[in-house]
């Protein structure tokens, strides 16, 4: 199951925009961790590993988490970069004046 989460994380990394704003392993790692934790939690709750629902729920939550992390990181870091550029530009202009 961890491999499925990693593959979904890789797909999210390379299919969504903004991969320049985070590391190459971060989103696939999120997919792997979420898939592993959800799988273990569902088996502890008594879901059978040979049933179809455990697979759908685990992979669905893994994909959702990977996409969400990718989108949130992209937006936050892009915004932080714009703010930093504005501060640096303002400081440069004040320094040269």
N, C-alpha and C positions, 0 to 999 in steps of 0.2 A: 504494500500500500504506500509505503514511503516513496517508492520509485514513481508511482502515479502522481503523487503530490509534487515531486521534483519536476516531472515532465510538464505538468500544468503550470508550475512556476516559471519554467523556461519559456513556455509558450507565451505567458503573460509578459515576461521581460522583453521578448523579441517582437511581439505583435502590437504592443502598446507604445505610444510615443513617450519620450522622456527618459530613455534608458541612460542618457548621459548624466543624469542627476543622481544616480546611485550605483553601488558596486555591482559587479557581474553576478555575484553569488547571492545577494540579499533576497531577491524575490523568489528564486528557486528554493532557498533555505526556508523561507516562510511557508511555501507550499508543502515542503517536506515535513516541517514541524507540525503544521496544522493537520495534515493527513495522519500523521503518527498519533498525535494526541486524540483526535476524534475517533480514530479506529480503536485505540485502547479503551477510551471512555465508553464507546458503544458496546464493545465486547464485555466490559465489566457490568454494563447494564443488562446483559443477557442477550444481545442481538447475535444471531448466528452468523459466522463468517461466510458460510456458504449461501446465505440469503442475499437477494439482490439489493435490498434497501440499504444495507450497511455500506455497500460499495457506492451507491448513488449519493447518499448523504455525505460520506467521507470525501469523495471526489468533488462534489458540489461545494462543500464548505472550503475545501482547499483552493479551488479555483476562485471562489469569491474573495477569500482572504488575499490571495496573490494579486488579483486585479485591484482590490481596494488599497493595498499597501503601495503598489506601483503608482496608482493615480494620486494618492495623498502625498507621497514623497515627491513626485514630480511637481505638483502644485506648490507645496511648501518650499521646496528648495529653489524653484524658479522665482518665487516671490522674495525669498531671502536674498537671492543673488541681485535682483533688481533694487532692493533696498540698500544693499551694500554698495552697489555701483552708484546709486544716487548720493549716498553719504560720502563716498570717496570723491565724486565729482564736486560736491559742495565744498568739501574740505580743500580740495585742490584750488578751486576758484577763490576761496577765502585766503588761502596761503599766498597765492600769486598777486592778490590785489593790494 
